[in-house]
């Protein structure tokens, strides 16, 4: 996992034409907090089996309590303060 794994572009208008494939997003305020159980959208181009998708993948998942997430994972034993857990524990 990478800390702050995102990119923010500031583009002078009229630099981009928005359409079905290109849309702006809103960024949270500095006071924003992640609430356990609240739904969020996870997206990316990560591996789906033996290959990588040609289209952006997305799923709506609940935010998980940080301690509960860390205790359930054998892989991630530490987590950056900039990260949060979301998904379903098995």
N, CA, C and O atoms as a GROMACS GRO file, in nm:
protein
  360
    1UNK      N    1   0.083  -0.118   0.000
    1UNK     CA    2   0.000   0.000   0.000
    1UNK      C    3   0.088   0.124   0.000
    1UNK      O    4   0.194   0.127   0.061
    2UNK      N    5   0.040   0.224  -0.069
    2UNK     CA    6   0.114   0.349  -0.077
    2UNK      C    7   0.039   0.458  -0.001
    2UNK      O    8  -0.083   0.466  -0.009
    3UNK      N    9   0.111   0.540   0.073
    3UNK     CA   10   0.048   0.652   0.143
    3UNK      C   11   0.004   0.756   0.042
    3UNK      O   12   0.077   0.787  -0.053
    4UNK      N   13  -0.115   0.809   0.061
    4UNK     CA   14  -0.169   0.914  -0.027
    4UNK      C   15  -0.163   0.870  -0.174
    4UNK      O   16  -0.114   0.945  -0.258
    5UNK      N   17  -0.212   0.752  -0.204
    5UNK     CA   18  -0.205   0.694  -0.339
    5UNK      C   19  -0.310   0.757  -0.430
    5UNK      O   20  -0.408   0.692  -0.468
    6UNK      N   21  -0.289   0.885  -0.465
    6UNK     CA   22  -0.380   0.954  -0.554
    6UNK      C   23  -0.306   1.069  -0.620
    6UNK      O   24  -0.193   1.102  -0.582
    7UNK      N   25  -0.370   1.129  -0.717
    7UNK     CA   26  -0.312   1.245  -0.785
    7UNK      C   27  -0.418   1.353  -0.795
    7UNK      O   28  -0.535   1.324  -0.818
    8UNK      N   29  -0.378   1.477  -0.777
    8UNK     CA   30  -0.468   1.590  -0.793
    8UNK      C   31  -0.410   1.680  -0.900
    8UNK      O   32  -0.295   1.723  -0.891
    9UNK      N   33  -0.489   1.708  -1.001
    9UNK     CA   34  -0.446   1.795  -1.109
    9UNK      C   35  -0.522   1.927  -1.101
    9UNK      O   36  -0.644   1.927  -1.086
   10UNK      N   37  -0.451   2.037  -1.112
   10UNK     CA   38  -0.516   2.167  -1.119
   10UNK      C   39  -0.499   2.215  -1.262
   10UNK      O   40  -0.387   2.236  -1.309
   11UNK      N   41  -0.611   2.233  -1.330
   11UNK     CA   42  -0.607   2.264  -1.474
   11UNK      C   43  -0.678   2.397  -1.498
   11UNK      O   44  -0.787   2.421  -1.445
   12UNK      N   45  -0.616   2.481  -1.577
   12UNK     CA   46  -0.678   2.609  -1.610
   12UNK      C   47  -0.796   2.586  -1.704
   12UNK      O   48  -0.790   2.506  -1.796
   13UNK      N   49  -0.905   2.658  -1.677
   13UNK     CA   50  -1.022   2.649  -1.764
   13UNK      C   51  -0.994   2.718  -1.895
   13UNK      O   52  -0.923   2.818  -1.893
   14UNK      N   53  -1.043   2.674  -2.004
   14UNK     CA   54  -1.128   2.559  -2.029
   14UNK      C   55  -1.046   2.437  -2.068
   14UNK      O   56  -1.062   2.386  -2.179
   15UNK      N   57  -0.960   2.389  -1.981
   15UNK     CA   58  -0.865   2.282  -2.012
   15UNK      C   59  -0.924   2.146  -2.041
   15UNK      O   60  -0.869   2.073  -2.123
   16UNK      N   61  -1.034   2.110  -1.975
   16UNK     CA   62  -1.091   1.977  -1.994
   16UNK      C   63  -1.241   1.990  -2.022
   16UNK      O   64  -1.310   2.069  -1.959
   17UNK      N   65  -1.287   1.911  -2.115
   17UNK     CA   66  -1.430   1.904  -2.144
   17UNK      C   67  -1.485   1.781  -2.072
   17UNK      O   68  -1.442   1.669  -2.099
   18UNK      N   69  -1.580   1.801  -1.981
   18UNK     CA   70  -1.637   1.689  -1.907
   18UNK      C   71  -1.741   1.618  -1.991
   18UNK      O   72  -1.819   1.681  -2.063
   19UNK      N   73  -1.742   1.486  -1.981
   19UNK     CA   74  -1.836   1.402  -2.055
   19UNK      C   75  -1.860   1.274  -1.975
   19UNK      O   76  -1.832   1.271  -1.856
   20UNK      N   77  -1.912   1.170  -2.038
   20UNK     CA   78  -1.939   1.044  -1.968
   20UNK      C   79  -1.812   0.978  -1.915
   20UNK      O   80  -1.820   0.896  -1.824
   21UNK      N   81  -1.696   1.012  -1.970
   21UNK     CA   82  -1.570   0.946  -1.933
   21UNK      C   83  -1.482   1.032  -1.844
   21UNK      O   84  -1.389   0.980  -1.782
   22UNK      N   85  -1.509   1.160  -1.837
   22UNK     CA   86  -1.426   1.253  -1.760
   22UNK      C   87  -1.515   1.339  -1.673
   22UNK      O   88  -1.599   1.415  -1.723
   23UNK      N   89  -1.498   1.327  -1.540
   23UNK     CA   90  -1.580   1.402  -1.446
   23UNK      C   91  -1.494   1.450  -1.329
   23UNK      O   92  -1.399   1.382  -1.291
   24UNK      N   93  -1.526   1.566  -1.271
   24UNK     CA   94  -1.454   1.613  -1.153
   24UNK      C   95  -1.503   1.539  -1.028
   24UNK      O   96  -1.610   1.480  -1.029
   25UNK      N   97  -1.424   1.542  -0.923
   25UNK     CA   98  -1.466   1.487  -0.794
   25UNK      C   99  -1.449   1.594  -0.687
   25UNK      O  100  -1.373   1.689  -0.705
   26UNK      N  101  -1.518   1.577  -0.578
   26UNK     CA  102  -1.504   1.667  -0.463
   26UNK      C  103  -1.406   1.605  -0.364
   26UNK      O  104  -1.408   1.484  -0.342
   27UNK      N  105  -1.321   1.687  -0.307
   27UNK     CA  106  -1.228   1.641  -0.204
   27UNK      C  107  -1.283   1.676  -0.067
   27UNK      O  108  -1.347   1.780  -0.051
   28UNK      N  109  -1.260   1.591   0.033
   28UNK     CA  110  -1.312   1.619   0.167
   28UNK      C  111  -1.239   1.736   0.233
   28UNK      O  112  -1.126   1.768   0.197
   29UNK      N  113  -1.307   1.799   0.329
   29UNK     CA  114  -1.243   1.906   0.405
   29UNK      C  115  -1.141   1.845   0.501
   29UNK      O  116  -1.139   1.724   0.522
   30UNK      N  117  -1.057   1.929   0.559
   30UNK     CA  118  -0.956   1.881   0.655
   30UNK      C  119  -1.022   1.823   0.780
   30UNK      O  120  -0.962   1.742   0.850
   31UNK      N  121  -1.145   1.865   0.810
   31UNK     CA  122  -1.215   1.818   0.929
   31UNK      C  123  -1.287   1.685   0.906
   31UNK      O  124  -1.344   1.630   1.000
   32UNK      N  125  -1.286   1.634   0.785
   32UNK     CA  126  -1.358   1.510   0.753
   32UNK      C  127  -1.304   1.394   0.834
   32UNK      O  128  -1.182   1.380   0.851
   33UNK      N  129  -1.393   1.310   0.886
   33UNK     CA  130  -1.353   1.188   0.957
   33UNK      C  131  -1.425   1.069   0.895
   33UNK      O  132  -1.539   1.080   0.851
   34UNK      N  133  -1.357   0.955   0.893
   34UNK     CA  134  -1.416   0.832   0.841
   34UNK      C  135  -1.501   0.769   0.949
   34UNK      O  136  -1.454   0.747   1.061
   35UNK      N  137  -1.626   0.739   0.918
   35UNK     CA  138  -1.718   0.683   1.016
   35UNK      C  139  -1.744   0.536   0.987
   35UNK      O  140  -1.783   0.500   0.876
   36UNK      N  141  -1.723   0.452   1.088
   36UNK     CA  142  -1.745   0.308   1.074
   36UNK      C  143  -1.886   0.282   1.021
   36UNK      O  144  -1.984   0.339   1.070
   37UNK      N  145  -1.896   0.196   0.920
   37UNK     CA  146  -2.024   0.158   0.863
   37UNK      C  147  -2.072   0.246   0.749
   37UNK      O  148  -2.158   0.205   0.672
   38UNK      N  149  -2.017   0.367   0.738
   38UNK     CA  150  -2.057   0.456   0.629
   38UNK      C  151  -2.007   0.397   0.497
   38UNK      O  152  -1.896   0.344   0.492
   39UNK      N  153  -2.086   0.406   0.393
   39UNK     CA  154  -2.048   0.350   0.263
   39UNK      C  155  -1.955   0.444   0.188
   39UNK      O  156  -1.967   0.566   0.197
   40UNK      N  157  -1.862   0.385   0.114
   40UNK     CA  158  -1.772   0.463   0.028
   40UNK      C  159  -1.752   0.385  -0.102
   40UNK      O  160  -1.791   0.269  -0.112
   41UNK      N  161  -1.691   0.448  -0.199
   41UNK     CA  162  -1.663   0.382  -0.326
   41UNK      C  163  -1.513   0.359  -0.337
   41UNK      O  164  -1.434   0.453  -0.328
   42UNK      N  165  -1.475   0.234  -0.356
   42UNK     CA  166  -1.335   0.198  -0.380
   42UNK      C  167  -1.320   0.176  -0.530
   42UNK      O  168  -1.404   0.109  -0.591
   43UNK      N  169  -1.215   0.230  -0.589
   43UNK     CA  170  -1.196   0.211  -0.733
   43UNK      C  171  -1.048   0.198  -0.766
   43UNK      O  172  -0.962   0.241  -0.689
   44UNK      N  173  -1.020   0.137  -0.880
   44UNK     CA  174  -0.882   0.123  -0.924
   44UNK      C  175  -0.868   0.029  -1.041
   44UNK      O  176  -0.965  -0.030  -1.088
   45UNK      N  177  -0.745   0.016  -1.088
   45UNK     CA  178  -0.712  -0.071  -1.200
   45UNK      C  179  -0.628  -0.189  -1.154
   45UNK      O  180  -0.551  -0.245  -1.232
   46UNK      N  181  -0.642  -0.227  -1.029
   46UNK     CA  182  -0.563  -0.337  -0.973
   46UNK      C  183  -0.594  -0.471  -1.038
   46UNK      O  184  -0.694  -0.487  -1.107
   47UNK      N  185  -0.508  -0.566  -1.013
   47UNK     CA  186  -0.519  -0.701  -1.069
   47UNK      C  187  -0.653  -0.765  -1.034
   47UNK      O  188  -0.701  -0.755  -0.922
   48UNK      N  189  -0.712  -0.830  -1.134
   48UNK     CA  190  -0.835  -0.908  -1.112
   48UNK      C  191  -0.807  -1.051  -1.158
   48UNK      O  192  -0.855  -1.095  -1.263
   49UNK      N  193  -0.730  -1.121  -1.078
   49UNK     CA  194  -0.691  -1.256  -1.116
   49UNK      C  195  -0.554  -1.254  -1.180
   49UNK      O  196  -0.458  -1.205  -1.120
   50UNK      N  197  -0.544  -1.305  -1.300
   50UNK     CA  198  -0.415  -1.313  -1.370
   50UNK      C  199  -0.389  -1.194  -1.461
   50UNK      O  200  -0.284  -1.188  -1.525
   51UNK      N  201  -0.483  -1.101  -1.470
   51UNK     CA  202  -0.467  -0.988  -1.560
   51UNK      C  203  -0.513  -0.859  -1.493
   51UNK      O  204  -0.553  -0.858  -1.376
   52UNK      N  205  -0.506  -0.750  -1.568
   52UNK     CA  206  -0.551  -0.621  -1.521
   52UNK      C  207  -0.667  -0.574  -1.607
   52UNK      O  208  -0.669  -0.602  -1.727
   53UNK      N  209  -0.765  -0.505  -1.549
   53UNK     CA  210  -0.882  -0.463  -1.625
   53UNK      C  211  -0.850  -0.350  -1.723
   53UNK      O  212  -0.756  -0.274  -1.702
   54UNK      N  213  -0.929  -0.342  -1.829
   54UNK     CA  214  -0.914  -0.232  -1.926
   54UNK      C  215  -0.998  -0.112  -1.884
   54UNK      O  216  -0.976  -0.001  -1.930
   55UNK      N  217  -1.095  -0.136  -1.795
   55UNK     CA  218  -1.180  -0.029  -1.745
   55UNK      C  219  -1.162  -0.017  -1.594
   55UNK      O  220  -1.133  -0.114  -1.524
   56UNK      N  221  -1.181   0.104  -1.546
   56UNK     CA  222  -1.174   0.130  -1.402
   56UNK      C  223  -1.277   0.043  -1.330
   56UNK      O  224  -1.394   0.040  -1.368
   57UNK      N  225  -1.235  -0.026  -1.226
   57UNK     CA  226  -1.323  -0.110  -1.145
   57UNK      C  227  -1.367  -0.030  -1.023
   57UNK      O  228  -1.290   0.051  -0.971
   58UNK      N  229  -1.491  -0.051  -0.977
   58UNK     CA  230  -1.541   0.021  -0.860
   58UNK      C  231  -1.638  -0.067  -0.782
   58UNK      O  232  -1.706  -0.152  -0.838
   59UNK      N  233  -1.642  -0.045  -0.651
   59UNK     CA  234  -1.734  -0.118  -0.564
   59UNK      C  235  -1.774  -0.028  -0.447
   59UNK      O  236  -1.692   0.049  -0.397
   60UNK      N  237  -1.898  -0.038  -0.403
   60UNK     CA  238  -1.945   0.033  -0.285
   60UNK      C  239  -1.922  -0.058  -0.165
   60UNK      O  240  -1.972  -0.170  -0.161
   61UNK      N  241  -1.846  -0.009  -0.067
   61UNK     CA  242  -1.810  -0.090   0.050
   61UNK      C  243  -1.821  -0.007   0.178
   61UNK      O  244  -1.810   0.115   0.173
   62UNK      N  245  -1.844  -0.073   0.293
   62UNK     CA  246  -1.851   0.000   0.419
   62UNK      C  247  -1.713   0.028   0.478
   62UNK      O  248  -1.620  -0.051   0.458
   63UNK      N  249  -1.701   0.138   0.550
   63UNK     CA  250  -1.577   0.169   0.622
   63UNK      C  251  -1.572   0.081   0.746
   63UNK      O  252  -1.673   0.062   0.814
   64UNK      N  253  -1.454   0.027   0.775
   64UNK     CA  254  -1.434  -0.065   0.887
   64UNK      C  255  -1.351   0.004   0.994
   64UNK      O  256  -1.262   0.082   0.964
   65UNK      N  257  -1.381  -0.025   1.118
   65UNK     CA  258  -1.304   0.025   1.231
   65UNK      C  259  -1.157  -0.011   1.213
   65UNK      O  260  -1.124  -0.125   1.181
   66UNK      N  261  -1.068   0.086   1.233
   66UNK     CA  262  -0.924   0.067   1.210
   66UNK      C  263  -0.866  -0.049   1.292
   66UNK      O  264  -0.795  -0.133   1.237
   67UNK      N  265  -0.896  -0.055   1.420
   67UNK     CA  266  -0.842  -0.162   1.506
   67UNK      C  267  -0.895  -0.298   1.462
   67UNK      O  268  -0.819  -0.395   1.456
   68UNK      N  269  -1.023  -0.306   1.431
   68UNK     CA  270  -1.083  -0.431   1.385
   68UNK      C  271  -1.018  -0.478   1.255
   68UNK      O  272  -0.993  -0.596   1.236
   69UNK      N  273  -0.992  -0.384   1.167
   69UNK     CA  274  -0.927  -0.415   1.039
   69UNK      C  275  -0.786  -0.468   1.062
   69UNK      O  276  -0.748  -0.570   1.004
   70UNK      N  277  -0.709  -0.400   1.145
   70UNK     CA  278  -0.572  -0.441   1.170
   70UNK      C  279  -0.566  -0.579   1.236
   70UNK      O  280  -0.478  -0.659   1.204
   71UNK      N  281  -0.658  -0.607   1.327
   71UNK     CA  282  -0.661  -0.736   1.396
   71UNK      C  283  -0.702  -0.850   1.305
   71UNK      O  284  -0.667  -0.966   1.330
   72UNK      N  285  -0.775  -0.820   1.198
   72UNK     CA  286  -0.824  -0.926   1.109
   72UNK      C  287  -0.726  -0.959   0.998
   72UNK      O  288  -0.742  -1.060   0.930
   73UNK      N  289  -0.624  -0.877   0.978
   73UNK     CA  290  -0.533  -0.895   0.864
   73UNK      C  291  -0.403  -0.963   0.904
   73UNK      O  292  -0.336  -0.922   1.000
   74UNK      N  293  -0.368  -1.066   0.831
   74UNK     CA  294  -0.238  -1.130   0.850
   74UNK      C  295  -0.133  -1.066   0.759
   74UNK      O  296  -0.013  -1.085   0.779
   75UNK      N  297  -0.180  -0.992   0.660
   75UNK     CA  298  -0.089  -0.932   0.561
   75UNK      C  299  -0.045  -0.793   0.604
   75UNK      O  300   0.075  -0.764   0.608
   76UNK      N  301  -0.140  -0.706   0.638
   76UNK     CA  302  -0.110  -0.569   0.674
   76UNK      C  303  -0.107  -0.556   0.826
   76UNK      O  304  -0.212  -0.548   0.889
   77UNK      N  305   0.010  -0.553   0.882
   77UNK     CA  306   0.023  -0.544   1.027
   77UNK      C  307   0.043  -0.400   1.074
   77UNK      O  308   0.040  -0.373   1.194
   78UNK      N  309   0.064  -0.308   0.980
   78UNK     CA  310   0.071  -0.167   1.014
   78UNK      C  311   0.004  -0.089   0.902
   78UNK      O  312  -0.006  -0.136   0.788
   79UNK      N  313  -0.042   0.030   0.936
   79UNK     CA  314  -0.115   0.110   0.838
   79UNK      C  315  -0.082   0.256   0.858
   79UNK      O  316  -0.078   0.305   0.971
   80UNK      N  317  -0.058   0.327   0.749
   80UNK     CA  318  -0.032   0.470   0.753
   80UNK      C  319  -0.153   0.543   0.812
   80UNK      O  320  -0.266   0.499   0.794
   81UNK      N  321  -0.130   0.651   0.883
   81UNK     CA  322  -0.240   0.731   0.938
   81UNK      C  323  -0.325   0.792   0.828
   81UNK      O  324  -0.440   0.830   0.852
   82UNK      N  325  -0.272   0.802   0.706
   82UNK     CA  326  -0.349   0.857   0.595
   82UNK      C  327  -0.440   0.753   0.530
   82UNK      O  328  -0.519   0.787   0.442
   83UNK      N  329  -0.430   0.628   0.572
   83UNK     CA  330  -0.511   0.520   0.513
   83UNK      C  331  -0.630   0.487   0.602
   83UNK      O  332  -0.632   0.519   0.721
   84UNK      N  333  -0.729   0.423   0.543
   84UNK     CA  334  -0.843   0.372   0.619
   84UNK      C  335  -0.883   0.238   0.561
   84UNK      O  336  -0.847   0.206   0.448
   85UNK      N  337  -0.958   0.160   0.637
   85UNK     CA  338  -1.003   0.027   0.592
   85UNK      C  339  -1.148   0.035   0.545
   85UNK      O  340  -1.231   0.104   0.604
   86UNK      N  341  -1.176  -0.037   0.437
   86UNK     CA  342  -1.312  -0.049   0.388
   86UNK      C  343  -1.326  -0.184   0.321
   86UNK      O  344  -1.230  -0.238   0.267
   87UNK      N  345  -1.446  -0.238   0.324
   87UNK     CA  346  -1.471  -0.367   0.261
   87UNK      C  347  -1.545  -0.458   0.356
   87UNK      O  348  -1.617  -0.413   0.446
   88UNK      N  349  -1.528  -0.588   0.335
   88UNK     CA  350  -1.598  -0.687   0.417
   88UNK      C  351  -1.498  -0.784   0.476
   88UNK      O  352  -1.415  -0.840   0.404
   89UNK      N  353  -1.504  -0.803   0.608
   89UNK     CA  354  -1.416  -0.898   0.674
   89UNK      C  355  -1.473  -1.037   0.657
   89UNK      O  356  -1.594  -1.058   0.668
   90UNK      N  357  -1.386  -1.134   0.628
   90UNK     CA  358  -1.432  -1.272   0.610
   90UNK      C  359  -1.392  -1.358   0.726
   90UNK      O  360  -1.422  -1.477   0.728
   0.00000   0.00000   0.00000
